[in-house]
Amino acid sequence: MSFLHLYKHIEEQALKAEPDRCPVDVGMVRDWILESGHATEIKVHAVKLDKDLSPGHVIIRAFRCCAVTL
């Protein structure tokens, strides 16, 4: 599974989240990866987020480009 595949799935889940709830449940992400067969075990550890290193949200777009010969 690529990071892009994982990220797109999580973005879709976040769009479906109720306004008063956390947009992405870590347990759901873990279960989805395990059910996909890409891992047999996942350990989740809480860490303190340094907002100076991770100040925002990343949006990844899958753009395809083709070469043009003139």
PDB file of N, CA, C and O in Angstrom:
ATOM      1  N   MET A   1       0.842  -1.171   0.000  1.00  0.00           N
ATOM      2  CA  MET A   1       0.000   0.000   0.000  1.00  0.00           C
ATOM      3  C   MET A   1       0.893   1.240   0.000  1.00  0.00           C
ATOM      4  O   MET A   1       1.820   1.358   0.801  1.00  0.00           O
ATOM      5  N   SER A   2       0.601   2.134  -0.889  1.00  0.00           N
ATOM      6  CA  SER A   2       1.388   3.370  -0.940  1.00  0.00           C
ATOM      7  C   SER A   2       0.841   4.373   0.072  1.00  0.00           C
ATOM      8  O   SER A   2      -0.296   4.263   0.531  1.00  0.00           O
ATOM      9  N   PHE A   3       1.678   5.351   0.407  1.00  0.00           N
ATOM     10  CA  PHE A   3       1.240   6.417   1.293  1.00  0.00           C
ATOM     11  C   PHE A   3       0.066   7.164   0.672  1.00  0.00           C
ATOM     12  O   PHE A   3      -0.864   7.553   1.378  1.00  0.00           O
ATOM     13  N   LEU A   4       0.101   7.366  -0.643  1.00  0.00           N
ATOM     14  CA  LEU A   4      -0.973   8.071  -1.333  1.00  0.00           C
ATOM     15  C   LEU A   4      -2.294   7.326  -1.181  1.00  0.00           C
ATOM     16  O   LEU A   4      -3.324   7.952  -0.930  1.00  0.00           O
ATOM     17  N   HIS A   5      -2.285   6.000  -1.329  1.00  0.00           N
ATOM     18  CA  HIS A   5      -3.487   5.184  -1.171  1.00  0.00           C
ATOM     19  C   HIS A   5      -4.049   5.344   0.241  1.00  0.00           C
ATOM     20  O   HIS A   5      -5.248   5.565   0.412  1.00  0.00           O
ATOM     21  N   LEU A   6      -3.193   5.234   1.241  1.00  0.00           N
ATOM     22  CA  LEU A   6      -3.598   5.392   2.630  1.00  0.00           C
ATOM     23  C   LEU A   6      -4.149   6.798   2.870  1.00  0.00           C
ATOM     24  O   LEU A   6      -5.208   6.957   3.477  1.00  0.00           O
ATOM     25  N   TYR A   7      -3.435   7.806   2.398  1.00  0.00           N
ATOM     26  CA  TYR A   7      -3.827   9.193   2.632  1.00  0.00           C
ATOM     27  C   TYR A   7      -5.177   9.504   1.996  1.00  0.00           C
ATOM     28  O   TYR A   7      -6.006  10.175   2.610  1.00  0.00           O
ATOM     29  N   LYS A   8      -5.410   9.027   0.780  1.00  0.00           N
ATOM     30  CA  LYS A   8      -6.690   9.272   0.113  1.00  0.00           C
ATOM     31  C   LYS A   8      -7.839   8.633   0.886  1.00  0.00           C
ATOM     32  O   LYS A   8      -8.906   9.229   1.023  1.00  0.00           O
ATOM     33  N   HIS A   9      -7.621   7.421   1.390  1.00  0.00           N
ATOM     34  CA  HIS A   9      -8.660   6.748   2.172  1.00  0.00           C
ATOM     35  C   HIS A   9      -8.983   7.562   3.432  1.00  0.00           C
ATOM     36  O   HIS A   9     -10.152   7.745   3.772  1.00  0.00           O
ATOM     37  N   ILE A  10      -7.964   8.039   4.111  1.00  0.00           N
ATOM     38  CA  ILE A  10      -8.168   8.805   5.339  1.00  0.00           C
ATOM     39  C   ILE A  10      -8.847  10.140   5.035  1.00  0.00           C
ATOM     40  O   ILE A  10      -9.702  10.580   5.803  1.00  0.00           O
ATOM     41  N   GLU A  11      -8.484  10.786   3.938  1.00  0.00           N
ATOM     42  CA  GLU A  11      -9.164  12.028   3.545  1.00  0.00           C
ATOM     43  C   GLU A  11     -10.652  11.782   3.332  1.00  0.00           C
ATOM     44  O   GLU A  11     -11.479  12.596   3.744  1.00  0.00           O
ATOM     45  N   GLU A  12     -11.003  10.662   2.687  1.00  0.00           N
ATOM     46  CA  GLU A  12     -12.412  10.320   2.463  1.00  0.00           C
ATOM     47  C   GLU A  12     -13.140  10.128   3.788  1.00  0.00           C
ATOM     48  O   GLU A  12     -14.274  10.581   3.945  1.00  0.00           O
ATOM     49  N   GLN A  13     -12.497   9.461   4.737  1.00  0.00           N
ATOM     50  CA  GLN A  13     -13.111   9.240   6.045  1.00  0.00           C
ATOM     51  C   GLN A  13     -13.287  10.562   6.797  1.00  0.00           C
ATOM     52  O   GLN A  13     -14.300  10.765   7.467  1.00  0.00           O
ATOM     53  N   ALA A  14     -12.321  11.443   6.687  1.00  0.00           N
ATOM     54  CA  ALA A  14     -12.405  12.738   7.372  1.00  0.00           C
ATOM     55  C   ALA A  14     -13.565  13.571   6.832  1.00  0.00           C
ATOM     56  O   ALA A  14     -14.213  14.293   7.590  1.00  0.00           O
ATOM     57  N   LEU A  15     -13.830  13.477   5.544  1.00  0.00           N
ATOM     58  CA  LEU A  15     -14.942  14.218   4.949  1.00  0.00           C
ATOM     59  C   LEU A  15     -16.288  13.735   5.473  1.00  0.00           C
ATOM     60  O   LEU A  15     -17.248  14.504   5.511  1.00  0.00           O
ATOM     61  N   LYS A  16     -16.370  12.464   5.880  1.00  0.00           N
ATOM     62  CA  LYS A  16     -17.613  11.883   6.386  1.00  0.00           C
ATOM     63  C   LYS A  16     -17.813  12.108   7.886  1.00  0.00           C
ATOM     64  O   LYS A  16     -18.878  11.793   8.416  1.00  0.00           O
ATOM     65  N   ALA A  17     -16.822  12.637   8.565  1.00  0.00           N
ATOM     66  CA  ALA A  17     -16.872  12.774  10.020  1.00  0.00           C
ATOM     67  C   ALA A  17     -17.931  13.785  10.456  1.00  0.00           C
ATOM     68  O   ALA A  17     -18.195  14.776   9.775  1.00  0.00           O
ATOM     69  N   GLU A  18     -18.519  13.503  11.599  1.00  0.00           N
ATOM     70  CA  GLU A  18     -19.485  14.438  12.182  1.00  0.00           C
ATOM     71  C   GLU A  18     -18.731  15.652  12.712  1.00  0.00           C
ATOM     72  O   GLU A  18     -17.592  15.516  13.158  1.00  0.00           O
ATOM     73  N   PRO A  19     -19.344  16.841  12.673  1.00  0.00           N
ATOM     74  CA  PRO A  19     -18.647  18.074  13.055  1.00  0.00           C
ATOM     75  C   PRO A  19     -18.082  18.087  14.475  1.00  0.00           C
ATOM     76  O   PRO A  19     -17.055  18.722  14.715  1.00  0.00           O
ATOM     77  N   ASP A  20     -18.719  17.411  15.406  1.00  0.00           N
ATOM     78  CA  ASP A  20     -18.277  17.470  16.799  1.00  0.00           C
ATOM     79  C   ASP A  20     -17.376  16.303  17.202  1.00  0.00           C
ATOM     80  O   ASP A  20     -17.112  16.103  18.388  1.00  0.00           O
ATOM     81  N   ARG A  21     -16.906  15.535  16.220  1.00  0.00           N
ATOM     82  CA  ARG A  21     -16.062  14.386  16.525  1.00  0.00           C
ATOM     83  C   ARG A  21     -14.711  14.513  15.846  1.00  0.00           C
ATOM     84  O   ARG A  21     -14.546  15.271  14.890  1.00  0.00           O
ATOM     85  N   CYS A  22     -13.751  13.761  16.355  1.00  0.00           N
ATOM     86  CA  CYS A  22     -12.425  13.715  15.732  1.00  0.00           C
ATOM     87  C   CYS A  22     -12.593  13.205  14.305  1.00  0.00           C
ATOM     88  O   CYS A  22     -13.273  12.199  14.101  1.00  0.00           O
ATOM     89  N   PRO A  23     -12.000  13.860  13.312  1.00  0.00           N
ATOM     90  CA  PRO A  23     -12.237  13.463  11.919  1.00  0.00           C
ATOM     91  C   PRO A  23     -11.703  12.087  11.545  1.00  0.00           C
ATOM     92  O   PRO A  23     -12.224  11.460  10.623  1.00  0.00           O
ATOM     93  N   VAL A  24     -10.681  11.604  12.234  1.00  0.00           N
ATOM     94  CA  VAL A  24     -10.115  10.298  11.884  1.00  0.00           C
ATOM     95  C   VAL A  24      -9.842   9.517  13.163  1.00  0.00           C
ATOM     96  O   VAL A  24      -9.130   9.990  14.049  1.00  0.00           O
ATOM     97  N   ASP A  25     -10.406   8.328  13.253  1.00  0.00           N
ATOM     98  CA  ASP A  25     -10.196   7.458  14.402  1.00  0.00           C
ATOM     99  C   ASP A  25      -8.992   6.557  14.127  1.00  0.00           C
ATOM    100  O   ASP A  25      -8.968   5.836  13.130  1.00  0.00           O
ATOM    101  N   VAL A  26      -8.010   6.598  15.001  1.00  0.00           N
ATOM    102  CA  VAL A  26      -6.782   5.820  14.814  1.00  0.00           C
ATOM    103  C   VAL A  26      -7.092   4.327  14.740  1.00  0.00           C
ATOM    104  O   VAL A  26      -6.490   3.602  13.948  1.00  0.00           O
ATOM    105  N   GLY A  27      -8.034   3.874  15.568  1.00  0.00           N
ATOM    106  CA  GLY A  27      -8.419   2.460  15.542  1.00  0.00           C
ATOM    107  C   GLY A  27      -8.986   2.042  14.198  1.00  0.00           C
ATOM    108  O   GLY A  27      -8.716   0.938  13.724  1.00  0.00           O
ATOM    109  N   MET A  28      -9.774   2.923  13.575  1.00  0.00           N
ATOM    110  CA  MET A  28     -10.339   2.631  12.257  1.00  0.00           C
ATOM    111  C   MET A  28      -9.231   2.511  11.219  1.00  0.00           C
ATOM    112  O   MET A  28      -9.268   1.625  10.365  1.00  0.00           O
ATOM    113  N   VAL A  29      -8.256   3.392  11.293  1.00  0.00           N
ATOM    114  CA  VAL A  29      -7.138   3.348  10.347  1.00  0.00           C
ATOM    115  C   VAL A  29      -6.363   2.040  10.520  1.00  0.00           C
ATOM    116  O   VAL A  29      -6.055   1.358   9.543  1.00  0.00           O
ATOM    117  N   ARG A  30      -6.053   1.699  11.768  1.00  0.00           N
ATOM    118  CA  ARG A  30      -5.334   0.456  12.057  1.00  0.00           C
ATOM    119  C   ARG A  30      -6.107  -0.742  11.515  1.00  0.00           C
ATOM    120  O   ARG A  30      -5.536  -1.590  10.829  1.00  0.00           O
ATOM    121  N   ASP A  31      -7.399  -0.817  11.818  1.00  0.00           N
ATOM    122  CA  ASP A  31      -8.219  -1.949  11.376  1.00  0.00           C
ATOM    123  C   ASP A  31      -8.296  -2.026   9.859  1.00  0.00           C
ATOM    124  O   ASP A  31      -8.247  -3.119   9.295  1.00  0.00           O
ATOM    125  N   TRP A  32      -8.416  -0.881   9.189  1.00  0.00           N
ATOM    126  CA  TRP A  32      -8.507  -0.862   7.728  1.00  0.00           C
ATOM    127  C   TRP A  32      -7.216  -1.409   7.100  1.00  0.00           C
ATOM    128  O   TRP A  32      -7.268  -2.177   6.139  1.00  0.00           O
ATOM    129  N   ILE A  33      -6.071  -1.014   7.644  1.00  0.00           N
ATOM    130  CA  ILE A  33      -4.788  -1.509   7.123  1.00  0.00           C
ATOM    131  C   ILE A  33      -4.667  -3.016   7.358  1.00  0.00           C
ATOM    132  O   ILE A  33      -4.254  -3.752   6.462  1.00  0.00           O
ATOM    133  N   LEU A  34      -5.025  -3.474   8.556  1.00  0.00           N
ATOM    134  CA  LEU A  34      -4.936  -4.905   8.863  1.00  0.00           C
ATOM    135  C   LEU A  34      -5.871  -5.721   7.969  1.00  0.00           C
ATOM    136  O   LEU A  34      -5.487  -6.775   7.463  1.00  0.00           O
ATOM    137  N   GLU A  35      -7.093  -5.234   7.779  1.00  0.00           N
ATOM    138  CA  GLU A  35      -8.065  -5.943   6.938  1.00  0.00           C
ATOM    139  C   GLU A  35      -7.637  -5.985   5.476  1.00  0.00           C
ATOM    140  O   GLU A  35      -8.017  -6.901   4.746  1.00  0.00           O
ATOM    141  N   SER A  36      -6.856  -5.010   5.046  1.00  0.00           N
ATOM    142  CA  SER A  36      -6.397  -4.971   3.656  1.00  0.00           C
ATOM    143  C   SER A  36      -5.310  -6.009   3.384  1.00  0.00           C
ATOM    144  O   SER A  36      -5.008  -6.319   2.232  1.00  0.00           O
ATOM    145  N   GLY A  37      -4.723  -6.547   4.471  1.00  0.00           N
ATOM    146  CA  GLY A  37      -3.682  -7.552   4.309  1.00  0.00           C
ATOM    147  C   GLY A  37      -2.290  -6.984   4.120  1.00  0.00           C
ATOM    148  O   GLY A  37      -1.354  -7.738   3.856  1.00  0.00           O
ATOM    149  N   HIS A  38      -2.126  -5.674   4.247  1.00  0.00           N
ATOM    150  CA  HIS A  38      -0.813  -5.052   4.060  1.00  0.00           C
ATOM    151  C   HIS A  38       0.060  -5.101   5.304  1.00  0.00           C
ATOM    152  O   HIS A  38       1.240  -4.754   5.257  1.00  0.00           O
ATOM    153  N   ALA A  39      -0.522  -5.534   6.418  1.00  0.00           N
ATOM    154  CA  ALA A  39       0.242  -5.675   7.659  1.00  0.00           C
ATOM    155  C   ALA A  39      -0.440  -6.747   8.502  1.00  0.00           C
ATOM    156  O   ALA A  39      -1.639  -6.989   8.367  1.00  0.00           O
ATOM    157  N   THR A  40       0.326  -7.373   9.358  1.00  0.00           N
ATOM    158  CA  THR A  40      -0.246  -8.376  10.257  1.00  0.00           C
ATOM    159  C   THR A  40      -0.322  -7.872  11.686  1.00  0.00           C
ATOM    160  O   THR A  40      -1.022  -8.456  12.513  1.00  0.00           O
ATOM    161  N   GLU A  41       0.394  -6.790  11.988  1.00  0.00           N
ATOM    162  CA  GLU A  41       0.381  -6.208  13.319  1.00  0.00           C
ATOM    163  C   GLU A  41       0.740  -4.732  13.215  1.00  0.00           C
ATOM    164  O   GLU A  41       1.649  -4.350  12.478  1.00  0.00           O
ATOM    165  N   ILE A  42       0.016  -3.912  13.959  1.00  0.00           N
ATOM    166  CA  ILE A  42       0.304  -2.482  13.997  1.00  0.00           C
ATOM    167  C   ILE A  42       0.262  -2.047  15.455  1.00  0.00           C
ATOM    168  O   ILE A  42      -0.709  -2.310  16.165  1.00  0.00           O
ATOM    169  N   LYS A  43       1.313  -1.386  15.888  1.00  0.00           N
ATOM    170  CA  LYS A  43       1.367  -0.843  17.236  1.00  0.00           C
ATOM    171  C   LYS A  43       1.273   0.675  17.135  1.00  0.00           C
ATOM    172  O   LYS A  43       2.003   1.299  16.365  1.00  0.00           O
ATOM    173  N   VAL A  44       0.375   1.263  17.912  1.00  0.00           N
ATOM    174  CA  VAL A  44       0.162   2.708  17.888  1.00  0.00           C
ATOM    175  C   VAL A  44       0.692   3.298  19.185  1.00  0.00           C
ATOM    176  O   VAL A  44       0.373   2.812  20.270  1.00  0.00           O
ATOM    177  N   HIS A  45       1.505   4.349  19.073  1.00  0.00           N
ATOM    178  CA  HIS A  45       2.077   5.025  20.230  1.00  0.00           C
ATOM    179  C   HIS A  45       1.770   6.509  20.137  1.00  0.00           C
ATOM    180  O   HIS A  45       1.978   7.128  19.093  1.00  0.00           O
ATOM    181  N   ALA A  46       1.280   7.074  21.216  1.00  0.00           N
ATOM    182  CA  ALA A  46       1.017   8.514  21.247  1.00  0.00           C
ATOM    183  C   ALA A  46       2.337   9.269  21.356  1.00  0.00           C
ATOM    184  O   ALA A  46       3.244   8.863  22.083  1.00  0.00           O
ATOM    185  N   VAL A  47       2.427  10.356  20.632  1.00  0.00           N
ATOM    186  CA  VAL A  47       3.617  11.212  20.692  1.00  0.00           C
ATOM    187  C   VAL A  47       3.164  12.662  20.774  1.00  0.00           C
ATOM    188  O   VAL A  47       2.066  13.008  20.339  1.00  0.00           O
ATOM    189  N   LYS A  48       4.013  13.494  21.331  1.00  0.00           N
ATOM    190  CA  LYS A  48       3.725  14.913  21.394  1.00  0.00           C
ATOM    191  C   LYS A  48       4.013  15.519  20.016  1.00  0.00           C
ATOM    192  O   LYS A  48       5.054  15.241  19.421  1.00  0.00           O
ATOM    193  N   LEU A  49       3.109  16.328  19.521  1.00  0.00           N
ATOM    194  CA  LEU A  49       3.261  16.958  18.217  1.00  0.00           C
ATOM    195  C   LEU A  49       3.952  18.304  18.367  1.00  0.00           C
ATOM    196  O   LEU A  49       3.493  19.170  19.111  1.00  0.00           O
ATOM    197  N   ASP A  50       5.043  18.468  17.664  1.00  0.00           N
ATOM    198  CA  ASP A  50       5.750  19.750  17.631  1.00  0.00           C
ATOM    199  C   ASP A  50       5.149  20.567  16.489  1.00  0.00           C
ATOM    200  O   ASP A  50       5.428  20.300  15.320  1.00  0.00           O
ATOM    201  N   LYS A  51       4.334  21.552  16.821  1.00  0.00           N
ATOM    202  CA  LYS A  51       3.636  22.330  15.799  1.00  0.00           C
ATOM    203  C   LYS A  51       4.580  23.159  14.934  1.00  0.00           C
ATOM    204  O   LYS A  51       4.188  23.613  13.859  1.00  0.00           O
ATOM    205  N   ASP A  52       5.821  23.366  15.387  1.00  0.00           N
ATOM    206  CA  ASP A  52       6.802  24.061  14.545  1.00  0.00           C
ATOM    207  C   ASP A  52       7.282  23.163  13.413  1.00  0.00           C
ATOM    208  O   ASP A  52       7.683  23.653  12.358  1.00  0.00           O
ATOM    209  N   LEU A  53       7.242  21.850  13.626  1.00  0.00           N
ATOM    210  CA  LEU A  53       7.668  20.904  12.592  1.00  0.00           C
ATOM    211  C   LEU A  53       6.503  20.429  11.736  1.00  0.00           C
ATOM    212  O   LEU A  53       6.694  20.067  10.575  1.00  0.00           O
ATOM    213  N   SER A  54       5.304  20.426  12.293  1.00  0.00           N
ATOM    214  CA  SER A  54       4.121  19.943  11.586  1.00  0.00           C
ATOM    215  C   SER A  54       2.995  20.956  11.753  1.00  0.00           C
ATOM    216  O   SER A  54       2.048  20.710  12.501  1.00  0.00           O
ATOM    217  N   PRO A  55       3.086  22.090  11.064  1.00  0.00           N
ATOM    218  CA  PRO A  55       2.144  23.174  11.308  1.00  0.00           C
ATOM    219  C   PRO A  55       0.791  23.055  10.616  1.00  0.00           C
ATOM    220  O   PRO A  55      -0.105  23.846  10.908  1.00  0.00           O
ATOM    221  N   GLY A  56       0.613  22.108   9.722  1.00  0.00           N
ATOM    222  CA  GLY A  56      -0.650  22.102   8.995  1.00  0.00           C
ATOM    223  C   GLY A  56      -1.007  20.781   8.387  1.00  0.00           C
ATOM    224  O   GLY A  56      -0.418  19.746   8.697  1.00  0.00           O
ATOM    225  N   HIS A  57      -1.974  20.836   7.522  1.00  0.00           N
ATOM    226  CA  HIS A  57      -2.536  19.670   6.859  1.00  0.00           C
ATOM    227  C   HIS A  57      -1.952  19.577   5.453  1.00  0.00           C
ATOM    228  O   HIS A  57      -1.767  20.591   4.780  1.00  0.00           O
ATOM    229  N   VAL A  58      -1.671  18.387   5.029  1.00  0.00           N
ATOM    230  CA  VAL A  58      -1.102  18.170   3.701  1.00  0.00           C
ATOM    231  C   VAL A  58      -2.180  17.596   2.789  1.00  0.00           C
ATOM    232  O   VAL A  58      -2.891  16.669   3.179  1.00  0.00           O
ATOM    233  N   ILE A  59      -2.305  18.124   1.610  1.00  0.00           N
ATOM    234  CA  ILE A  59      -3.219  17.579   0.614  1.00  0.00           C
ATOM    235  C   ILE A  59      -2.380  17.070  -0.543  1.00  0.00           C
ATOM    236  O   ILE A  59      -1.586  17.808  -1.126  1.00  0.00           O
ATOM    237  N   ILE A  60      -2.567  15.806  -0.864  1.00  0.00           N
ATOM    238  CA  ILE A  60      -1.806  15.192  -1.952  1.00  0.00           C
ATOM    239  C   ILE A  60      -2.749  14.977  -3.128  1.00  0.00           C
ATOM    240  O   ILE A  60      -3.846  14.444  -2.964  1.00  0.00           O
ATOM    241  N   ARG A  61      -2.334  15.379  -4.271  1.00  0.00           N
ATOM    242  CA  ARG A  61      -3.115  15.174  -5.486  1.00  0.00           C
ATOM    243  C   ARG A  61      -2.319  14.279  -6.424  1.00  0.00           C
ATOM    244  O   ARG A  61      -1.100  14.413  -6.534  1.00  0.00           O
ATOM    245  N   ALA A  62      -2.997  13.383  -7.088  1.00  0.00           N
ATOM    246  CA  ALA A  62      -2.337  12.492  -8.028  1.00  0.00           C
ATOM    247  C   ALA A  62      -2.472  13.104  -9.432  1.00  0.00           C
ATOM    248  O   ALA A  62      -3.473  12.895 -10.118  1.00  0.00           O
ATOM    249  N   PHE A  63      -1.466  13.848  -9.835  1.00  0.00           N
ATOM    250  CA  PHE A  63      -1.462  14.446 -11.158  1.00  0.00           C
ATOM    251  C   PHE A  63      -0.636  13.566 -12.092  1.00  0.00           C
ATOM    252  O   PHE A  63       0.419  13.057 -11.713  1.00  0.00           O
ATOM    253  N   ARG A  64      -1.118  13.399 -13.288  1.00  0.00           N
ATOM    254  CA  ARG A  64      -0.366  12.642 -14.283  1.00  0.00           C
ATOM    255  C   ARG A  64       0.003  13.595 -15.419  1.00  0.00           C
ATOM    256  O   ARG A  64      -0.793  14.430 -15.848  1.00  0.00           O
ATOM    257  N   CYS A  65       1.191  13.443 -15.868  1.00  0.00           N
ATOM    258  CA  CYS A  65       1.680  14.317 -16.912  1.00  0.00           C
ATOM    259  C   CYS A  65       2.162  13.466 -18.093  1.00  0.00           C
ATOM    260  O   CYS A  65       2.637  12.345 -17.911  1.00  0.00           O
ATOM    261  N   CYS A  66       2.038  13.987 -19.234  1.00  0.00           N
ATOM    262  CA  CYS A  66       2.546  13.255 -20.387  1.00  0.00           C
ATOM    263  C   CYS A  66       3.508  14.148 -21.162  1.00  0.00           C
ATOM    264  O   CYS A  66       3.381  15.373 -21.178  1.00  0.00           O
ATOM    265  N   ALA A  67       4.456  13.506 -21.789  1.00  0.00           N
ATOM    266  CA  ALA A  67       5.448  14.240 -22.570  1.00  0.00           C
ATOM    267  C   ALA A  67       4.845  14.624 -23.915  1.00  0.00           C
ATOM    268  O   ALA A  67       4.093  13.855 -24.513  1.00  0.00           O
ATOM    269  N   VAL A  68       5.175  15.787 -24.370  1.00  0.00           N
ATOM    270  CA  VAL A  68       4.708  16.258 -25.667  1.00  0.00           C
ATOM    271  C   VAL A  68       5.924  16.513 -26.529  1.00  0.00           C
ATOM    272  O   VAL A  68       6.843  17.228 -26.128  1.00  0.00           O
ATOM    273  N   THR A  69       5.929  15.938 -27.692  1.00  0.00           N
ATOM    274  CA  THR A  69       7.033  16.150 -28.626  1.00  0.00           C
ATOM    275  C   THR A  69       6.595  17.157 -29.675  1.00  0.00           C
ATOM    276  O   THR A  69       5.554  16.993 -30.312  1.00  0.00           O
ATOM    277  N   LEU A  70       7.385  18.187 -29.849  1.00  0.00           N
ATOM    278  CA  LEU A  70       7.063  19.224 -30.855  1.00  0.00           C
ATOM    279  C   LEU A  70       7.894  19.041 -32.079  1.00  0.00           C
ATOM    280  O   LEU A  70       7.769  19.811 -33.032  1.00  0.00           O
TER     281      LEU A  70
END
